[in-house]
Amino acid sequence: MFAVIETGGKQYMVNEGDEIRCEKISGGRGEEVIFDKILLTSDGNEVKVGRPYLQNVKVRGRIISHGKGKKIIVFKYKRRKGYKRKRGHRQQFTQVKIEEIVVNG
């Protein structure tokens, strides 16, 4: 069984036991997270699609860790104007282990 969830403005296809890296979620290591914005579920035989979200379906996960991603460099430049700006950014993320996909009804 798998589900497509939405969190942090992005969509993730998850199975039970998967680990995903998503945008930072508040909560400490080991705390339970419940994703309720479920776009699609499938059990192998039947596919349910939400409009936009499914009711009575939740995905439970547990926070494994928090961290920062790889550094990206944002460089702005205009030729012949003497204008250049260099900025770096590291996006924060949360590592979540998906424990269970719960379908109520």
Backbone atoms as SQL, in Angstrom:
CREATE TABLE atoms (id INTEGER PRIMARY KEY, chain TEXT, resi INTEGER, resn TEXT, atom TEXT, x REAL, y REAL, z REAL);
INSERT INTO atoms VALUES
  (1, 'A', 1, 'MET', 'N', 0.848, -1.179, 0.000),
  (2, 'A', 1, 'MET', 'CA', 0.000, 0.000, 0.000),
  (3, 'A', 1, 'MET', 'C', 0.889, 1.236, 0.000),
  (4, 'A', 2, 'PHE', 'N', 0.536, 2.211, -0.815),
  (5, 'A', 2, 'PHE', 'CA', 1.278, 3.461, -0.829),
  (6, 'A', 2, 'PHE', 'C', 0.321, 4.634, -0.829),
  (7, 'A', 3, 'ALA', 'N', 0.864, 5.813, -0.534),
  (8, 'A', 3, 'ALA', 'CA', 0.068, 7.031, -0.502),
  (9, 'A', 3, 'ALA', 'C', 0.914, 8.172, -1.034),
  (10, 'A', 4, 'VAL', 'N', 0.242, 9.198, -1.547),
  (11, 'A', 4, 'VAL', 'CA', 0.910, 10.424, -1.958),
  (12, 'A', 4, 'VAL', 'C', 0.476, 11.499, -0.967),
  (13, 'A', 5, 'ILE', 'N', 1.454, 12.049, -0.233),
  (14, 'A', 5, 'ILE', 'CA', 1.157, 13.056, 0.780),
  (15, 'A', 5, 'ILE', 'C', 1.703, 14.406, 0.345),
  (16, 'A', 6, 'GLU', 'N', 1.145, 15.456, 0.942),
  (17, 'A', 6, 'GLU', 'CA', 1.635, 16.804, 0.676),
  (18, 'A', 6, 'GLU', 'C', 2.076, 17.411, 1.998),
  (19, 'A', 7, 'THR', 'N', 3.308, 17.892, 2.031),
  (20, 'A', 7, 'THR', 'CA', 3.829, 18.583, 3.202),
  (21, 'A', 7, 'THR', 'C', 4.900, 19.567, 2.756),
  (22, 'A', 8, 'GLY', 'N', 4.860, 20.754, 3.311),
  (23, 'A', 8, 'GLY', 'CA', 5.852, 21.765, 2.968),
  (24, 'A', 8, 'GLY', 'C', 5.764, 22.228, 1.529),
  (25, 'A', 9, 'GLY', 'N', 4.577, 22.132, 0.911),
  (26, 'A', 9, 'GLY', 'CA', 4.409, 22.572, -0.463),
  (27, 'A', 9, 'GLY', 'C', 4.922, 21.588, -1.500),
  (28, 'A', 10, 'LYS', 'N', 5.319, 20.399, -1.067),
  (29, 'A', 10, 'LYS', 'CA', 5.825, 19.378, -1.987),
  (30, 'A', 10, 'LYS', 'C', 5.029, 18.089, -1.795),
  (31, 'A', 11, 'GLN', 'N', 5.100, 17.216, -2.784),
  (32, 'A', 11, 'GLN', 'CA', 4.381, 15.950, -2.732),
  (33, 'A', 11, 'GLN', 'C', 5.381, 14.802, -2.664),
  (34, 'A', 12, 'TYR', 'N', 5.055, 13.794, -1.858),
  (35, 'A', 12, 'TYR', 'CA', 5.928, 12.639, -1.673),
  (36, 'A', 12, 'TYR', 'C', 5.105, 11.369, -1.797),
  (37, 'A', 13, 'MET', 'N', 5.631, 10.379, -2.520),
  (38, 'A', 13, 'MET', 'CA', 5.000, 9.072, -2.583),
  (39, 'A', 13, 'MET', 'C', 5.670, 8.213, -1.521),
  (40, 'A', 14, 'VAL', 'N', 4.868, 7.679, -0.583),
  (41, 'A', 14, 'VAL', 'CA', 5.423, 6.965, 0.559),
  (42, 'A', 14, 'VAL', 'C', 4.793, 5.590, 0.711),
  (43, 'A', 15, 'ASN', 'N', 5.593, 4.650, 1.184),
  (44, 'A', 15, 'ASN', 'CA', 5.155, 3.325, 1.602),
  (45, 'A', 15, 'ASN', 'C', 5.443, 3.203, 3.086),
  (46, 'A', 16, 'GLU', 'N', 4.848, 2.217, 3.729),
  (47, 'A', 16, 'GLU', 'CA', 5.173, 1.972, 5.130),
  (48, 'A', 16, 'GLU', 'C', 6.625, 1.536, 5.229),
  (49, 'A', 17, 'GLY', 'N', 7.363, 2.148, 6.161),
  (50, 'A', 17, 'GLY', 'CA', 8.776, 1.818, 6.339),
  (51, 'A', 17, 'GLY', 'C', 9.723, 2.743, 5.596),
  (52, 'A', 18, 'ASP', 'N', 9.212, 3.596, 4.717),
  (53, 'A', 18, 'ASP', 'CA', 10.075, 4.537, 3.979),
  (54, 'A', 18, 'ASP', 'C', 10.577, 5.645, 4.890),
  (55, 'A', 19, 'GLU', 'N', 11.711, 6.236, 4.501),
  (56, 'A', 19, 'GLU', 'CA', 12.224, 7.433, 5.153),
  (57, 'A', 19, 'GLU', 'C', 12.238, 8.550, 4.119),
  (58, 'A', 20, 'ILE', 'N', 11.679, 9.705, 4.495),
  (59, 'A', 20, 'ILE', 'CA', 11.645, 10.831, 3.566),
  (60, 'A', 20, 'ILE', 'C', 12.304, 12.037, 4.225),
  (61, 'A', 21, 'ARG', 'N', 12.835, 12.908, 3.382),
  (62, 'A', 21, 'ARG', 'CA', 13.379, 14.191, 3.809),
  (63, 'A', 21, 'ARG', 'C', 12.422, 15.258, 3.345),
  (64, 'A', 22, 'CYS', 'N', 11.767, 15.932, 4.276),
  (65, 'A', 22, 'CYS', 'CA', 10.804, 16.956, 3.911),
  (66, 'A', 22, 'CYS', 'C', 11.204, 18.282, 4.545),
  (67, 'A', 23, 'GLU', 'N', 10.477, 19.329, 4.193),
  (68, 'A', 23, 'GLU', 'CA', 10.733, 20.641, 4.789),
  (69, 'A', 23, 'GLU', 'C', 10.615, 20.525, 6.305),
  (70, 'A', 24, 'LYS', 'N', 11.284, 21.415, 7.012),
  (71, 'A', 24, 'LYS', 'CA', 11.359, 21.314, 8.465),
  (72, 'A', 24, 'LYS', 'C', 9.973, 21.282, 9.108),
  (73, 'A', 25, 'ILE', 'N', 9.794, 20.309, 10.009),
  (74, 'A', 25, 'ILE', 'CA', 8.564, 20.146, 10.782),
  (75, 'A', 25, 'ILE', 'C', 8.926, 20.385, 12.237),
  (76, 'A', 26, 'SER', 'N', 8.092, 21.140, 12.934),
  (77, 'A', 26, 'SER', 'CA', 8.372, 21.379, 14.346),
  (78, 'A', 26, 'SER', 'C', 8.133, 20.095, 15.133),
  (79, 'A', 27, 'GLY', 'N', 8.961, 19.876, 16.127),
  (80, 'A', 27, 'GLY', 'CA', 8.871, 18.674, 16.947),
  (81, 'A', 27, 'GLY', 'C', 10.254, 18.119, 17.182),
  (82, 'A', 28, 'GLY', 'N', 10.386, 17.369, 18.257),
  (83, 'A', 28, 'GLY', 'CA', 11.677, 16.805, 18.614),
  (84, 'A', 28, 'GLY', 'C', 11.893, 15.428, 18.029),
  (85, 'A', 29, 'ARG', 'N', 13.112, 14.953, 18.188),
  (86, 'A', 29, 'ARG', 'CA', 13.472, 13.625, 17.695),
  (87, 'A', 29, 'ARG', 'C', 12.641, 12.575, 18.432),
  (88, 'A', 30, 'GLY', 'N', 12.075, 11.639, 17.678),
  (89, 'A', 30, 'GLY', 'CA', 11.270, 10.577, 18.265),
  (90, 'A', 30, 'GLY', 'C', 9.794, 10.896, 18.392),
  (91, 'A', 31, 'GLU', 'N', 9.390, 12.140, 18.122),
  (92, 'A', 31, 'GLU', 'CA', 7.972, 12.497, 18.218),
  (93, 'A', 31, 'GLU', 'C', 7.206, 11.999, 16.999),
  (94, 'A', 32, 'GLU', 'N', 5.909, 11.742, 17.218),
  (95, 'A', 32, 'GLU', 'CA', 5.054, 11.262, 16.137),
  (96, 'A', 32, 'GLU', 'C', 4.519, 12.436, 15.327),
  (97, 'A', 33, 'VAL', 'N', 4.440, 12.241, 14.012),
  (98, 'A', 33, 'VAL', 'CA', 3.903, 13.244, 13.088),
  (99, 'A', 33, 'VAL', 'C', 2.757, 12.590, 12.335),
  (100, 'A', 34, 'ILE', 'N', 1.658, 13.343, 12.172),
  (101, 'A', 34, 'ILE', 'CA', 0.525, 12.825, 11.409),
  (102, 'A', 34, 'ILE', 'C', 0.316, 13.717, 10.192),
  (103, 'A', 35, 'PHE', 'N', 0.393, 13.121, 9.015),
  (104, 'A', 35, 'PHE', 'CA', 0.140, 13.828, 7.760),
  (105, 'A', 35, 'PHE', 'C', -1.317, 13.584, 7.387),
  (106, 'A', 36, 'ASP', 'N', -2.097, 14.671, 7.242),
  (107, 'A', 36, 'ASP', 'CA', -3.506, 14.501, 6.914),
  (108, 'A', 36, 'ASP', 'C', -3.857, 15.019, 5.528),
  (109, 'A', 37, 'LYS', 'N', -2.894, 15.594, 4.816),
  (110, 'A', 37, 'LYS', 'CA', -3.141, 16.028, 3.442),
  (111, 'A', 37, 'LYS', 'C', -2.717, 14.895, 2.501),
  (112, 'A', 38, 'ILE', 'N', -3.637, 13.970, 2.281),
  (113, 'A', 38, 'ILE', 'CA', -3.368, 12.793, 1.456),
  (114, 'A', 38, 'ILE', 'C', -4.044, 13.003, 0.107),
  (115, 'A', 39, 'LEU', 'N', -3.265, 12.941, -0.958),
  (116, 'A', 39, 'LEU', 'CA', -3.783, 13.178, -2.301),
  (117, 'A', 39, 'LEU', 'C', -4.273, 11.895, -2.969),
  (118, 'A', 40, 'LEU', 'N', -3.621, 10.754, -2.657),
  (119, 'A', 40, 'LEU', 'CA', -3.933, 9.508, -3.353),
  (120, 'A', 40, 'LEU', 'C', -3.495, 8.339, -2.483),
  (121, 'A', 41, 'THR', 'N', -4.261, 7.258, -2.508),
  (122, 'A', 41, 'THR', 'CA', -3.834, 6.008, -1.884),
  (123, 'A', 41, 'THR', 'C', -4.134, 4.858, -2.825),
  (124, 'A', 42, 'SER', 'N', -3.348, 3.806, -2.684),
  (125, 'A', 42, 'SER', 'CA', -3.572, 2.602, -3.477),
  (126, 'A', 42, 'SER', 'C', -3.165, 1.398, -2.643),
  (127, 'A', 43, 'ASP', 'N', -3.998, 0.353, -2.677),
  (128, 'A', 43, 'ASP', 'CA', -3.664, -0.877, -1.966),
  (129, 'A', 43, 'ASP', 'C', -3.295, -2.006, -2.922),
  (130, 'A', 44, 'GLY', 'N', -3.072, -1.681, -4.169),
  (131, 'A', 44, 'GLY', 'CA', -2.736, -2.687, -5.164),
  (132, 'A', 44, 'GLY', 'C', -3.910, -3.034, -6.058),
  (133, 'A', 45, 'ASN', 'N', -5.121, -2.994, -5.518),
  (134, 'A', 45, 'ASN', 'CA', -6.318, -3.289, -6.296),
  (135, 'A', 45, 'ASN', 'C', -7.129, -2.035, -6.572),
  (136, 'A', 46, 'GLU', 'N', -7.264, -1.194, -5.560),
  (137, 'A', 46, 'GLU', 'CA', -8.126, -0.024, -5.664),
  (138, 'A', 46, 'GLU', 'C', -7.309, 1.247, -5.464),
  (139, 'A', 47, 'VAL', 'N', -7.561, 2.234, -6.315),
  (140, 'A', 47, 'VAL', 'CA', -6.897, 3.530, -6.210),
  (141, 'A', 47, 'VAL', 'C', -7.936, 4.569, -5.824),
  (142, 'A', 48, 'LYS', 'N', -7.640, 5.338, -4.769),
  (143, 'A', 48, 'LYS', 'CA', -8.536, 6.414, -4.339),
  (144, 'A', 48, 'LYS', 'C', -7.821, 7.734, -4.561),
  (145, 'A', 49, 'VAL', 'N', -8.507, 8.642, -5.247),
  (146, 'A', 49, 'VAL', 'CA', -7.938, 9.953, -5.556),
  (147, 'A', 49, 'VAL', 'C', -8.793, 11.010, -4.878),
  (148, 'A', 50, 'GLY', 'N', -8.146, 11.941, -4.180),
  (149, 'A', 50, 'GLY', 'CA', -8.864, 13.001, -3.484),
  (150, 'A', 50, 'GLY', 'C', -9.079, 14.207, -4.368),
  (151, 'A', 51, 'ARG', 'N', -10.055, 15.006, -3.982),
  (152, 'A', 51, 'ARG', 'CA', -10.336, 16.243, -4.717),
  (153, 'A', 51, 'ARG', 'C', -10.480, 17.399, -3.746),
  (154, 'A', 52, 'PRO', 'N', -9.487, 18.068, -3.270),
  (155, 'A', 52, 'PRO', 'CA', -8.071, 17.800, -3.500),
  (156, 'A', 52, 'PRO', 'C', -7.494, 16.774, -2.531),
  (157, 'A', 53, 'TYR', 'N', -8.097, 16.593, -1.342),
  (158, 'A', 53, 'TYR', 'CA', -7.549, 15.659, -0.366),
  (159, 'A', 53, 'TYR', 'C', -8.564, 14.576, -0.034),
  (160, 'A', 54, 'LEU', 'N', -8.042, 13.431, 0.404),
  (161, 'A', 54, 'LEU', 'CA', -8.896, 12.325, 0.827),
  (162, 'A', 54, 'LEU', 'C', -9.310, 12.524, 2.280),
  (163, 'A', 55, 'GLN', 'N', -10.559, 12.194, 2.568),
  (164, 'A', 55, 'GLN', 'CA', -11.050, 12.201, 3.946),
  (165, 'A', 55, 'GLN', 'C', -10.803, 10.811, 4.532),
  (166, 'A', 56, 'ASN', 'N', -10.717, 10.720, 5.842),
  (167, 'A', 56, 'ASN', 'CA', -10.585, 9.454, 6.563),
  (168, 'A', 56, 'ASN', 'C', -9.311, 8.684, 6.256),
  (169, 'A', 57, 'VAL', 'N', -8.272, 9.354, 5.775),
  (170, 'A', 57, 'VAL', 'CA', -6.987, 8.706, 5.540),
  (171, 'A', 57, 'VAL', 'C', -5.912, 9.564, 6.185),
  (172, 'A', 58, 'LYS', 'N', -5.019, 8.907, 6.932),
  (173, 'A', 58, 'LYS', 'CA', -3.913, 9.612, 7.567),
  (174, 'A', 58, 'LYS', 'C', -2.651, 8.776, 7.429),
  (175, 'A', 59, 'VAL', 'N', -1.511, 9.433, 7.452),
  (176, 'A', 59, 'VAL', 'CA', -0.227, 8.742, 7.424),
  (177, 'A', 59, 'VAL', 'C', 0.518, 9.115, 8.697),
  (178, 'A', 60, 'ARG', 'N', 0.907, 8.098, 9.459),
  (179, 'A', 60, 'ARG', 'CA', 1.660, 8.319, 10.691),
  (180, 'A', 60, 'ARG', 'C', 3.135, 8.121, 10.440),
  (181, 'A', 61, 'GLY', 'N', 3.932, 9.011, 11.009),
  (182, 'A', 61, 'GLY', 'CA', 5.377, 8.905, 10.887),
  (183, 'A', 61, 'GLY', 'C', 6.044, 9.299, 12.185),
  (184, 'A', 62, 'ARG', 'N', 7.351, 9.114, 12.251),
  (185, 'A', 62, 'ARG', 'CA', 8.119, 9.476, 13.433),
  (186, 'A', 62, 'ARG', 'C', 9.358, 10.240, 12.992),
  (187, 'A', 63, 'ILE', 'N', 9.639, 11.342, 13.696),
  (188, 'A', 63, 'ILE', 'CA', 10.796, 12.179, 13.357),
  (189, 'A', 63, 'ILE', 'C', 12.072, 11.455, 13.760),
  (190, 'A', 64, 'ILE', 'N', 12.977, 11.301, 12.796),
  (191, 'A', 64, 'ILE', 'CA', 14.268, 10.664, 13.066),
  (192, 'A', 64, 'ILE', 'C', 15.310, 11.720, 13.409),
  (193, 'A', 65, 'SER', 'N', 15.369, 12.787, 12.591),
  (194, 'A', 65, 'SER', 'CA', 16.376, 13.818, 12.841),
  (195, 'A', 65, 'SER', 'C', 16.015, 15.094, 12.098),
  (196, 'A', 66, 'HIS', 'N', 16.697, 16.159, 12.488),
  (197, 'A', 66, 'HIS', 'CA', 16.629, 17.437, 11.797),
  (198, 'A', 66, 'HIS', 'C', 18.024, 17.729, 11.262),
  (199, 'A', 67, 'GLY', 'N', 18.093, 18.542, 10.208),
  (200, 'A', 67, 'GLY', 'CA', 19.411, 18.888, 9.672),
  (201, 'A', 67, 'GLY', 'C', 19.315, 19.988, 8.644),
  (202, 'A', 68, 'LYS', 'N', 20.466, 20.277, 8.050),
  (203, 'A', 68, 'LYS', 'CA', 20.532, 21.262, 6.982),
  (204, 'A', 68, 'LYS', 'C', 21.040, 20.578, 5.726),
  (205, 'A', 69, 'GLY', 'N', 20.475, 20.966, 4.599),
  (206, 'A', 69, 'GLY', 'CA', 20.869, 20.393, 3.317),
  (207, 'A', 69, 'GLY', 'C', 22.193, 20.958, 2.821),
  (208, 'A', 70, 'LYS', 'N', 22.528, 20.598, 1.616),
  (209, 'A', 70, 'LYS', 'CA', 23.749, 21.069, 0.983),
  (210, 'A', 70, 'LYS', 'C', 23.663, 22.566, 0.721),
  (211, 'A', 71, 'LYS', 'N', 24.786, 23.245, 0.789),
  (212, 'A', 71, 'LYS', 'CA', 24.796, 24.687, 0.571),
  (213, 'A', 71, 'LYS', 'C', 24.655, 24.990, -0.921),
  (214, 'A', 72, 'ILE', 'N', 23.787, 25.957, -1.219),
  (215, 'A', 72, 'ILE', 'CA', 23.684, 26.436, -2.598),
  (216, 'A', 72, 'ILE', 'C', 24.144, 27.885, -2.618),
  (217, 'A', 73, 'ILE', 'N', 24.732, 28.296, -3.705),
  (218, 'A', 73, 'ILE', 'CA', 25.228, 29.654, -3.878),
  (219, 'A', 73, 'ILE', 'C', 24.299, 30.393, -4.828),
  (220, 'A', 74, 'VAL', 'N', 23.833, 31.566, -4.401),
  (221, 'A', 74, 'VAL', 'CA', 23.008, 32.425, -5.247),
  (222, 'A', 74, 'VAL', 'C', 23.889, 33.598, -5.643),
  (223, 'A', 75, 'PHE', 'N', 24.237, 33.691, -6.919),
  (224, 'A', 75, 'PHE', 'CA', 25.143, 34.732, -7.397),
  (225, 'A', 75, 'PHE', 'C', 24.412, 35.595, -8.416),
  (226, 'A', 76, 'LYS', 'N', 24.297, 36.891, -8.125),
  (227, 'A', 76, 'LYS', 'CA', 23.654, 37.831, -9.035),
  (228, 'A', 76, 'LYS', 'C', 24.742, 38.705, -9.637),
  (229, 'A', 77, 'TYR', 'N', 24.619, 38.993, -10.935),
  (230, 'A', 77, 'TYR', 'CA', 25.668, 39.721, -11.634),
  (231, 'A', 77, 'TYR', 'C', 25.063, 40.490, -12.791),
  (232, 'A', 78, 'LYS', 'N', 25.455, 41.732, -12.938),
  (233, 'A', 78, 'LYS', 'CA', 25.081, 42.521, -14.109),
  (234, 'A', 78, 'LYS', 'C', 26.366, 43.017, -14.750),
  (235, 'A', 79, 'ARG', 'N', 26.541, 42.671, -15.984),
  (236, 'A', 79, 'ARG', 'CA', 27.804, 43.011, -16.641),
  (237, 'A', 79, 'ARG', 'C', 27.926, 44.521, -16.854),
  (238, 'A', 80, 'ARG', 'N', 29.125, 44.978, -16.785),
  (239, 'A', 80, 'ARG', 'CA', 29.518, 46.366, -17.014),
  (240, 'A', 80, 'ARG', 'C', 28.912, 47.363, -16.024),
  (241, 'A', 81, 'LYS', 'N', 28.284, 46.914, -14.979),
  (242, 'A', 81, 'LYS', 'CA', 27.660, 47.816, -14.016),
  (243, 'A', 81, 'LYS', 'C', 28.347, 47.787, -12.656),
  (244, 'A', 82, 'GLY', 'N', 29.244, 46.843, -12.461),
  (245, 'A', 82, 'GLY', 'CA', 29.905, 46.710, -11.175),
  (246, 'A', 82, 'GLY', 'C', 29.005, 46.127, -10.094),
  (247, 'A', 83, 'TYR', 'N', 27.955, 45.435, -10.522),
  (248, 'A', 83, 'TYR', 'CA', 26.993, 44.875, -9.579),
  (249, 'A', 83, 'TYR', 'C', 27.180, 43.373, -9.479),
  (250, 'A', 84, 'LYS', 'N', 27.486, 42.909, -8.283),
  (251, 'A', 84, 'LYS', 'CA', 27.496, 41.472, -8.033),
  (252, 'A', 84, 'LYS', 'C', 27.204, 41.216, -6.563),
  (253, 'A', 85, 'ARG', 'N', 26.398, 40.202, -6.320),
  (254, 'A', 85, 'ARG', 'CA', 26.008, 39.815, -4.975),
  (255, 'A', 85, 'ARG', 'C', 26.147, 38.299, -4.857),
  (256, 'A', 86, 'LYS', 'N', 26.772, 37.869, -3.791),
  (257, 'A', 86, 'LYS', 'CA', 26.940, 36.441, -3.566),
  (258, 'A', 86, 'LYS', 'C', 26.323, 36.090, -2.216),
  (259, 'A', 87, 'ARG', 'N', 25.376, 35.167, -2.234),
  (260, 'A', 87, 'ARG', 'CA', 24.705, 34.718, -1.025),
  (261, 'A', 87, 'ARG', 'C', 24.687, 33.187, -1.021),
  (262, 'A', 88, 'GLY', 'N', 24.754, 32.626, 0.147),
  (263, 'A', 88, 'GLY', 'CA', 24.644, 31.181, 0.300),
  (264, 'A', 88, 'GLY', 'C', 23.392, 30.845, 1.100),
  (265, 'A', 89, 'HIS', 'N', 22.917, 29.619, 0.946),
  (266, 'A', 89, 'HIS', 'CA', 21.712, 29.203, 1.663),
  (267, 'A', 89, 'HIS', 'C', 21.774, 27.702, 1.911),
  (268, 'A', 90, 'ARG', 'N', 21.380, 27.309, 3.112),
  (269, 'A', 90, 'ARG', 'CA', 21.237, 25.883, 3.447),
  (270, 'A', 90, 'ARG', 'C', 19.827, 25.661, 3.966),
  (271, 'A', 91, 'GLN', 'N', 19.054, 24.866, 3.240),
  (272, 'A', 91, 'GLN', 'CA', 17.658, 24.618, 3.594),
  (273, 'A', 91, 'GLN', 'C', 17.583, 23.611, 4.735),
  (274, 'A', 92, 'GLN', 'N', 16.759, 23.901, 5.726),
  (275, 'A', 92, 'GLN', 'CA', 16.566, 22.976, 6.833),
  (276, 'A', 92, 'GLN', 'C', 15.583, 21.883, 6.424),
  (277, 'A', 93, 'PHE', 'N', 15.817, 20.672, 6.946),
  (278, 'A', 93, 'PHE', 'CA', 14.936, 19.550, 6.617),
  (279, 'A', 93, 'PHE', 'C', 14.682, 18.710, 7.856),
  (280, 'A', 94, 'THR', 'N', 13.687, 17.845, 7.741),
  (281, 'A', 94, 'THR', 'CA', 13.372, 16.868, 8.779),
  (282, 'A', 94, 'THR', 'C', 13.334, 15.488, 8.130),
  (283, 'A', 95, 'GLN', 'N', 14.033, 14.536, 8.728),
  (284, 'A', 95, 'GLN', 'CA', 14.020, 13.155, 8.261),
  (285, 'A', 95, 'GLN', 'C', 12.899, 12.437, 9.011),
  (286, 'A', 96, 'VAL', 'N', 11.939, 11.860, 8.266),
  (287, 'A', 96, 'VAL', 'CA', 10.768, 11.214, 8.872),
  (288, 'A', 96, 'VAL', 'C', 10.681, 9.773, 8.389),
  (289, 'A', 97, 'LYS', 'N', 10.441, 8.851, 9.324),
  (290, 'A', 97, 'LYS', 'CA', 10.200, 7.449, 8.964),
  (291, 'A', 97, 'LYS', 'C', 8.695, 7.221, 8.981),
  (292, 'A', 98, 'ILE', 'N', 8.158, 6.735, 7.863),
  (293, 'A', 98, 'ILE', 'CA', 6.720, 6.473, 7.742),
  (294, 'A', 98, 'ILE', 'C', 6.424, 5.141, 8.428),
  (295, 'A', 99, 'GLU', 'N', 5.525, 5.181, 9.416),
  (296, 'A', 99, 'GLU', 'CA', 5.212, 3.976, 10.184),
  (297, 'A', 99, 'GLU', 'C', 3.960, 3.260, 9.686),
  (298, 'A', 100, 'GLU', 'N', 2.917, 4.051, 9.354),
  (299, 'A', 100, 'GLU', 'CA', 1.645, 3.391, 9.035),
  (300, 'A', 100, 'GLU', 'C', 0.774, 4.309, 8.177),
  (301, 'A', 101, 'ILE', 'N', 0.051, 3.688, 7.243),
  (302, 'A', 101, 'ILE', 'CA', -0.965, 4.390, 6.459),
  (303, 'A', 101, 'ILE', 'C', -2.308, 3.907, 6.986),
  (304, 'A', 102, 'VAL', 'N', -3.071, 4.828, 7.584),
  (305, 'A', 102, 'VAL', 'CA', -4.323, 4.483, 8.252),
  (306, 'A', 102, 'VAL', 'C', -5.499, 4.887, 7.385),
  (307, 'A', 103, 'VAL', 'N', -6.341, 3.904, 7.025),
  (308, 'A', 103, 'VAL', 'CA', -7.556, 4.182, 6.228),
  (309, 'A', 103, 'VAL', 'C', -8.755, 3.851, 7.117),
  (310, 'A', 104, 'ASN', 'N', -9.577, 4.847, 7.381),
  (311, 'A', 104, 'ASN', 'CA', -10.778, 4.652, 8.206),
  (312, 'A', 104, 'ASN', 'C', -12.003, 4.617, 7.302),
  (313, 'A', 105, 'GLY', 'N', -12.420, 3.448, 6.928),
  (314, 'A', 105, 'GLY', 'CA', -13.646, 3.314, 6.129),
  (315, 'A', 105, 'GLY', 'C', -13.460, 3.298, 4.714);
